[in-house]
Amino acid sequence: MSDTCESKRRLFTATLGCKINQYETQAIVEAWAAGGCTTVDRADRADIILVNSCAVTSKAVADLRKTVRRLHRESPLAKILVTGCAAQILRDELADLPGVCRVVPQERKADLLRPHAETFHVTDFPRARPVVMVQDGCSHGCTYCIVPLTRGPSRSRDVPVILDEAEALLEKGFHELILSGVNLRQFGRDLAPGPGGATLDFWDLLRALEVRLARFQGRARLRLSSVEPGQLGDKALDVLGGSRLVAPHLHLSLQAGDPEVLRRMGRGHYRAEQAEVFLQRLAAHWPLFGLGADLLTGFPGETQEQFENTLNFCRRLPLTYAHVFPYSPRPGTAAATMPDSLDPAEKKERAARLRALAASKRREFVRHVAGLDRVDVLVQDAQGNGVCQYYASCRLVSESGASHTRRIRKLVPGRPVGLERGVVLVQPLDDLG
């Protein structure tokens, strides 16, 4: 660590990409703080700038280059250290960017913790909703995905470590935790078998969290990051339906609704209809819930009919938002050499149609939430902005217009009183007397 963040030095961080990167950045910050390093909120106040990168799309890499150049302009004397997924595959290119003094590939990111920590572990979090990393890497190998090349095979964190970390964060006063992993379907496969010799999975972990955190029921909640249709079966329904902690919200790693496109993507282990059937069953336990999806359109060879299949499938789903990505080839992946690539304009047009559908469904959903009698808002800033249990954006309002600083990190029950630009306006119940 002597060549990265010596004692008394000032650190600024920029995190791009996924929630796992957010988690790992915070673990590095805490390790460096143990060595005397302080964190600053502006790049021009820093001696060292840590950029945690993403490489999942070509746009993510372009954004990284822009970020590094901007940070160098803002703080030309600071040493810039780049780590993360892009650093794994673009080491030489990133080393040539202005201000970069060191590139640490993803596979060596844990070296940045030493000598003050050996593994990633977070005791605090700069955001109101901490991420708890439960799994990293992926062993599946979808044909379009660069993650196995950048993060390596699936690795699960030990269940007791996860339980301790989650409990400690709630005891610190956080009230919503995000359980995150690169591929939650693969959680537990590399861990010792559970009772009776059965392989552990993510739903076993969730059951263990329910037991360990039972005393926080009604005062805190867990939110799940992306899950696959292939892991949504009877066990998932049993755990989610009986949960007292999980927020009524799912985000699906769906990618497409057409079976042939899924097969070419290397995702033939599930059919999109599995998710549809599961959600219909889940509605008996969660009469209202938020639902997001990752969608990848314009995949090589995707016909107009196959795209329409995805579009029509999404019309049937009770989506409340979607993350839509036009396909971009990633170096080293099987799809990068597939024939029948689509014209960029066609990919852009298909993505626009999917986004328009998702936006329409989102508007309908937030109007419904705005008509509810009560929501519980996790407050994220002094202006009262936050999210409710259904993952709809909310903002607390009061006649006095006072700051909501004292409510940050807290779950605040309130009554929806209006809607403004897609944000549900909520009057806290304690303001109503």
N, C-alpha and C positions, 0 to 999 in steps of 0.2 A: 504493500500500500504506500510505501515511501515515495514512489514515483507517480502517485495519483493524487492523494489528498493528505498532505502533511498536516500536522497539528497547526492550529490557528489559521488555516486557510479557509477561503469562502467558496462555497459550492452552489452552482445553479444547475438545475436539472430540466431537461426537456424530454418528455416521454411521448413517443409516437406509437400508434397501433393499439394492441389489445389490452385487456384488463390484466393479463399475466405480466405484461411489461410494467403496468402501474405498480403491481405488487412487488416485482423485483427491483424496480427503482427505489421504492420505499425501504426495502430491506438493505440495499446498498447505502442509502442515506443514513439509516440507523447505525450500520456498521462503521461508517466514516465518522459519524458524530461521536462514537465511542473513542475514536482516535483524536478528538479535539477539533474536527472540522465543523464549521457552521454553515447552515443553508441560508441563502439569500433569495429574495423574490424577484430580482432583476439581473439580467445577464451582465449589464455594465458594472455591477458591483462585485462580480465574481473573479476569482483567480483561476478556477477550474470550472468547466462546463461539461456535464455528463449528458450525452444524447443517447437515449435508448431507442433503437431503431426498429422499423417494421419492413418486411419485404414481401408481404402477401400479395400485393398488386404492383404493377409498374408505376401507378400513381403514388403509392406509398414511398417508393424509392425516389421518385421525383420530388415529393414533399420533403424527404430527408435532405436531399441536396440543397433545396431552398432554405431549409431550416438552419443547416450548418453555415451556409454563406451569410444568412441574416445575423446569426449569433456572432459570427466573426466581425461583422461590421459594427455591431452594437458593443462588442468588447474585444477589440483587436489584440489586446495583450494577454487575454485569458487563454489557457491551454484547453483545447477541446478534445474530449475523450469520447469516441463513438463505440457503442457496444450493441448487442441485440442481433436480430435475425439478419438484417442487411450486412452487418459486420461479418457474419459467417460466410457469406458468398461473394462479397464485393470488397474484400479487405484492401486490396491494392488501390482500387478506385477511390475509396473513402479516405485512404491515407494521403491522397494527393489534394484533397479539398483544403481550402485556406483555414489555417488555425488548428488543424487536427494534429495532435501530438502523439496519439496512440489509438489503435483500433483493437478492440478486444472482441474476438468472435463469440457468438452465443455459447459455444461449448466450453468457453473459458470464463464466462461471466461470473461464476461463483468465486473466481480468484479475486475479484474486486472486493469481496467481503473480508478477506484475510488481512491481518491476523486477528481481527476482533470478532469474527464469526466464521463458521465452517459451512453452514447451510443457510438457505434463505429462511428468514423468520421475521415477522413483523409484530411489533408490540404497540404501535400507534399508527395513525394514518392521517395524511393531510386533508383528505376529503371526508365528507360527512358519512359516506357509505363505504366502509373498508372492503377491500377484496381479500378473500381467503383463498389462496391457491391450494387446490387439492391434488392436482395432477399436471404434468407437463409432457410435451412431446406427443408424437403420434406414430403408431406402428402400422397404420392401415395403408397409406399410399394412394390417395385419390390421384387420378391422372393429371389434374390441373394444379395440385397443391404443392407448394414449395416448403411447407412447414416441416415435413420429415427430414428434408435436407438441411434446414436451418436449426431445428430444435432436437433432432434425433428421435429415437424410439420412445414409446410411452413409458413414463415413470410416475408411480403413485407415491404420494407422501404417506407416511404411516398414520393410521387412524388416530392413535393417542396424541400425536403431535398436532393434528388438525383440531381435535377436540379441545386441547389445551389452548391453542391459539384463539379459537372462536370464543371460548369462555372468557379469556383474558380481555379480548376486545370489548365484549359486552359489559364486563365488569368495569372497564374504563369509561363507560358512558355512551358507547355507540349503541344504536338501536336498530340498525339494519346492516347485515353482512351479505356480501355477494360471493357465493360459492362458485369458483371459476376453475376451469381447466381447458387445455387445448382440445381434448377429446374425452369428455366425461364417460362415454360408453366404454372406454378402456380402463377406467379406474379399477384398481384392485387386482388386475390380472397378474401383476408382478409381486403381489404381497402374499404373505403366508396365508394358507386357507383358514377360514373361519371355523366355528363349531361344526363338527360332523364332517369336516374335510371339504366343505363347499367353498368355491371361489368367491371372494368378496366382490361386490360391485358397488356402484354409486348409491344405489337405493339402500344397501346395508349401511353405508356411511351416513346417509340421511336419517335412518332410524336411530343410529348411535347418537347423532347430534340432538335428535328430539329428546332422548333420555337425558343426556348430559346437560342440556340447556332448558330443561322443563321449567325451572323456576323463573325463566324469563318470558314464559308464555303470556301474551297480552301486553307485554312491555317492549318486545323486540320481535324482529322477523328476519327470516332468511330469504334471499332471492337467488334463484338459480341462473347461471349463465346458460349458454347454448347446449341443448340436448338434441340427440338424433332420433328420428322416427323409429329406428331399429331398436332403441332401448325403451320404447314406450309399450309396455305390455301389462299383464296382470299385476306383477310385482310393483311396477311404477304406480299403477292406479291405487293399489292398496296403501302404499306409503303416502302418496300425495293426498288421497282422499281422507286419510286419518291424521294428517299433519295438523299440529296446532301452531306451527312456526313459519311454514313456508308461505310466502306471499302468493296470492292467486294470479300467477303470471308465468308463462312459459315462452322461451325463445327457441325456435326450431332451426337446426342446421338442415334445411330442406334442400336447397340448391335448385331443384327442378321438380316439376310435377309429371314429367313424361318418363315412362319406364326405360325406354331406349336411350334417352339422354343420360339418365342416371347410370345405366350400365356402362356407357362410354366414359362417364366420369369416374368409373371405378366404385360406384356407390350402389351396386346391384344387390347389396345385402338387405335392402329394405325397399318397399314400395311406398310411394307417397300416401296411398290410401290408408296405410297403417296409422298415420298421424290423424287422418280424418276420423277414423273409427274410434281411436283413443280419445280424441277431444269430445266426441259425442258422449262417450261414457263418463269422461271427467266432469261434464256439465252437471251430472247428478250430484256431484260433491261441491263443485265450484259453479254456482249458477251464473256468476259473472267473473270473467278473468281477462287479463291482458294476454295478447298473443302476437309475438313477433316472428319473423322468419328471415333467414339469409337466402337470397336468391341469386343465382349466377346465370345470366342469359347471354345468348350469342356464342355458345360453346361450339367448337368445330363440328360441322355436319348437322347442326340443329336446323331442322326444316321449319317452314312456317307453320305446318300442322303441329309439329312437336312443341313449338313455342305456344301456340294457341292452347294446347293441352295444359301447359303450365299455367297460362293465364286463366283458363276456365277453372282449373283446380283451385287457384288462389281466390277466385270469386266465391267458391263454395266454403272456403275456410273462414272462420270468424276472426280474421286478422285484424289487429289494431294498429300495426305499423309493419314496415319491412325494410331491410337493408338490401338494396338491389345493386349488383355489380355487373357491368358488362365484362365479359371474359377478356382477360389479357394474358398472353402466354408468359410463363415464368421459366427461366432457364433451368435446364436439367430435368424438367417434368415430361412425362410421356405425351401429354396433350400438346406440348409446344411443337411437336413434329407431326401432328395429325393433319391429314389433308382436309380440304373443304372448309377452310377458314372463311368466316363471314366478313363482309365489308364493314368497316368501322361505323359507317353511317347507319347500317342496318342494326348493328349491335346497340348503338345509341338509341335508335328509335324503339327497339323492343324494351330496353331498360326504361325508357320514358313511359311506355304504356303500363309497365308493371308498377312503376312509382306512382303514376296517376291513380291506378286502382287502389294501391295501399293508402294513398293520401285521402281518397274518398272514404275508405273504410275507417281511417283514423278520425276524420271529422265526425262521422256518424257515432263512433265510440265515445269521443269526448263529450259530445252533446248528451249522450246517455249518462255518463258519469256526472255531468253537471246537474242532472236532474235527480241524483240520489239524495237520500236524507242525510247520509254521513259518509265521510272518507277519513282515512288516517294518513296524514301527510308527514313524510320524512323531510324535515326542513334542512336545506343545504346552504343557505346564505342569509345574510342579515335582511335582505329584501323579502324573505319568506318564500322564496322559490324552492320547490321540491317535487317529489313524486308520491303519489298515493299507492295503496297496495296493488292497484290494477295497472301500475306503470303508466299512468297518465300524468302529464305535467300539470302541476298545481302551483298556486301562489296564495299565501295567506293575505287576507285584507282585514283592516280594522278601521273604525271611524277615526281613531286618534292618529293614524298614520305612523305610529311608533315603530322603531327598529325591532326586528325579530331576532336580534343577536342571541338573546337568552334561550331561544328555541332551536338554535342550530344543533344538529345531530339528533334531535328529539322527534318522537312520534307524536304528532299533534292531531287529536280528533277535531273535526270541524264539519260544518254544513256548507255544501256547495251553494253559492249565491249568484253565480254568473259564469260567463265564458268570455275570454278576451284573447283573440288571435290564437286559438287552439289551446289556451291555458285555462284550466278550471280555477275560478276564483273561490276561495274557501274562507269562511269566517270561523275562527277557532271557537270551540264550544265554551272555553273559559272566558271568552269575551262576551258571551251571551248572558252570563250570569246564571 
